[in-house]
């Protein structure tokens, strides 16, 4: 089995990596000519093709009567380096991500993140983090959804870690609903601490949007616990 995993990992990085380079270059050009919102359907289709090409199947389950016209703060569990392309491909809207500032310095990916209008956040600086949250708030007010991983970093065990407070202050200040997202199966495909991959199935379940009246009415620690419980209830297997 180890031999198979090494063979598959080599294949996935060569084929998936090559496809991603094409996606990134096309995206940089495409989003230089039009807005990321207009380019988004093409971007999603290409990312989905990448997952199919490396034999990763994704099933998405939406709650009943999910309103795609509203802006939300999406909060998923954070497991793998595949999380970002997974969310960009399969969440049902164009989303702008709050993302670690250092990612924007990476070759190619950093350029793509800028064109996609993700928001860099310096987690080592409170003033800079607050500035980034302010930018995210303006986007939400303009009708653009935001995604943020409330743990801040990937899990080492498959279990969710401690949540950061800033994403919840963002939802309260912008007065928008939080959509909890539970991702199952991805830990076995890839997780922090290894570049090894294996084919598999991912289940992404979106919970019911948490009402803004409730979000405004509770203290942040209570809201954090509530959202964590929601996400945990959506995860069916590690």
C-alpha positions in Angstrom: 0.0 0.0 0.0 2.9 2.4 0.7 4.2 1.8 -2.8 0.8 2.6 -4.3 0.6 5.8 -2.2 4.0 7.0 -3.3 3.0 6.3 -7.0 -0.3 8.1 -6.6 1.3 11.0 -4.8 3.8 11.4 -7.6 1.0 11.3 -10.1 -1.2 13.7 -8.2 1.5 16.3 -7.8 2.6 16.1 -11.4 -0.9 16.0 -13.0 -2.7 18.1 -10.4 0.2 20.5 -10.1 0.4 21.0 -13.9 -3.4 21.5 -14.1 -3.2 24.0 -11.2 -0.4 26.0 -13.0 -2.7 26.2 -16.1 -5.7 27.3 -13.8 -3.5 29.9 -12.1 -2.1 31.4 -15.3 -5.6 31.4 -17.0 -7.1 32.9 -13.9 -4.5 35.7 -13.7 -5.1 36.6 -17.3 -8.9 36.1 -17.1 -9.3 38.2 -13.9 -7.1 40.9 -15.5 -9.7 41.2 -18.2 -12.8 40.9 -16.1 -13.9 40.8 -12.5 -13.3 37.7 -10.3 -17.0 37.5 -9.8 -17.6 37.2 -13.6 -14.7 34.8 -14.0 -15.7 32.7 -11.1 -17.8 30.1 -13.0 -14.8 29.3 -15.2 -12.5 29.2 -12.2 -14.8 26.7 -10.4 -15.2 24.4 -13.4 -11.4 24.2 -13.8 -10.8 23.5 -10.2 -13.4 20.8 -10.2 -11.7 19.2 -13.2 -8.4 19.2 -11.2 -10.0 17.2 -8.4 -11.5 14.8 -10.8 -8.2 14.3 -12.6 -6.5 13.2 -9.4 -9.4 10.9 -8.4 -10.8 12.9 -5.6 -14.6 12.9 -5.6 -16.5 15.7 -3.8 -20.1 15.6 -2.7 -21.7 18.9 -1.5 -24.8 19.0 0.6 -26.6 22.3 1.0 -29.3 23.0 3.6 -32.9 23.4 2.4 -33.8 26.7 0.9 -30.2 28.0 0.9 -30.2 31.6 -0.4 -27.3 32.0 -2.7 -28.1 35.7 -3.2 -27.0 36.7 0.4 -23.5 37.4 1.7 -22.3 35.1 4.4 -19.2 34.4 6.5 -18.4 30.8 5.7 -16.5 28.9 8.5 -15.1 25.5 7.7 -12.9 23.1 9.7 -9.3 23.4 8.5 -7.5 20.1 7.6 -5.5 20.1 4.5 -3.5 22.1 1.9 -6.4 21.1 -0.4 -8.9 23.2 1.7 -8.5 26.4 -0.2 -9.0 25.1 -3.8 -11.7 22.8 -2.4 -13.7 25.8 -1.0 -13.1 27.9 -4.1 -14.4 25.1 -6.3 -17.4 23.8 -4.4 -18.9 26.6 -2.3 -22.0 27.8 -4.1 -20.9 31.5 -4.4 -17.9 33.6 -5.3 -16.1 34.1 -2.0 -13.2 36.3 -1.0 -10.9 34.6 1.6 -9.1 36.1 4.6 -5.7 34.5 4.1 -2.3 34.5 5.7 -0.3 37.5 4.4 2.8 35.3 3.6 0.7 33.3 1.0 0.6 36.4 -1.2 4.4 36.3 -1.5 4.4 32.8 -3.0 5.2 32.5 -6.8 2.1 32.1 -9.0 -0.3 31.3 -6.1 0.2 34.7 -4.6 -0.5 36.5 -7.8 -3.7 34.4 -8.2 -4.8 35.2 -4.7 -4.4 38.9 -5.4 -6.4 38.7 -8.7 -9.1 36.7 -6.9 -9.2 39.6 -4.4 -8.5 37.6 -1.3 -7.6 39.6 1.8 -4.1 39.2 3.3 -4.1 39.1 7.1 -1.0 39.4 9.3 -1.7 37.1 12.2 1.3 38.5 14.1 0.0 42.0 14.2 -3.3 43.0 15.8 -3.5 46.4 14.1 -2.9 44.9 10.7 -5.4 42.0 11.4 -8.0 44.6 12.4 -7.4 46.5 9.2 -7.9 43.3 7.2 -11.1 42.6 9.0 -12.3 46.1 8.1 -11.7 45.3 4.4 -13.6 42.1 4.8 -16.5 43.9 6.5 -16.7 46.3 3.5 -16.9 43.4 1.1 -19.7 41.8 3.1 -21.6 45.0 3.2 -21.2 45.1 -0.6 -22.8 41.6 -0.9 -19.6 39.5 -1.3 -19.2 36.5 0.9 -16.1 35.9 3.0 -14.5 32.6 4.0 -12.3 32.3 7.0 -11.0 29.2 8.8 -11.8 30.0 12.5 -9.0 27.7 13.7 -6.4 29.8 11.9 -4.2 26.8 11.0 -4.6 23.2 9.9 -5.3 20.4 12.4 -2.5 17.9 13.2 -4.9 15.3 14.5 -8.1 15.5 12.5 -9.9 17.1 15.5 -10.7 20.8 15.5 -8.4 23.2 17.4 -9.2 26.4 19.3 -11.0 29.1 17.4 -9.8 32.7 16.9 -12.1 35.5 18.0 -11.6 37.9 15.0 -13.9 36.0 12.5 -16.8 36.2 15.0 -16.3 39.9 15.6 -16.3 40.3 11.8 -19.7 38.6 11.6 -21.1 40.6 14.4 -19.8 44.0 13.1 -21.0 43.3 9.5 -24.3 41.9 10.8 -24.2 38.9 8.4 -25.1 35.2 8.9 -22.4 32.6 9.6 -22.6 29.4 7.6 -20.8 26.5 9.3 -19.1 24.1 6.9 -18.1 20.6 7.9 -15.6 18.7 5.7 -15.3 15.0 6.1 -12.8 12.6 4.5 -10.1 15.0 3.6 -7.8 14.2 6.5 -7.1 10.7 5.1 -6.4 12.2 1.6 -3.9 14.8 2.9 -3.2 16.5 6.2 -0.6 18.8 7.8 2.8 17.4 8.3 2.9 15.4 5.0 2.9 15.9 1.3 1.6 12.4 0.7 -1.8 12.2 -1.0 -4.2 9.4 -1.7 -7.4 9.2 -3.8 -10.7 9.4 -1.9 -14.1 10.9 -1.3 -14.8 14.2 0.4 -18.1 15.2 1.9 -18.7 19.0 2.3 -21.9 19.8 4.3 -23.1 23.3 4.7 -25.2 24.0 7.9 -28.1 26.2 8.1 -27.1 29.9 8.3 -27.0 31.2 11.8 -29.4 34.1 12.2 -28.0 37.6 12.5 -30.3 38.4 15.4 -28.8 35.6 17.4 -25.2 36.6 16.3 -25.8 40.1 17.5 -27.3 39.0 20.8 -24.6 36.8 22.2 -21.1 37.3 23.5 -18.3 36.1 21.2 -17.2 33.2 23.3 -20.7 31.8 23.3 -20.9 32.3 19.5 -17.6 30.5 19.1 -18.8 27.5 21.0 -22.1 27.4 19.1 -20.4 27.5 15.7 -17.9 24.9 16.7 -20.7 22.6 17.8 -22.5 23.2 14.5 -19.3 22.4 12.4 -18.7 19.3 14.5 -22.2 18.1 13.9 -21.7 18.3 10.1 -18.5 16.2 10.1 -19.4 12.5 9.5 -16.0 10.9 9.5 -12.4 12.1 9.8 
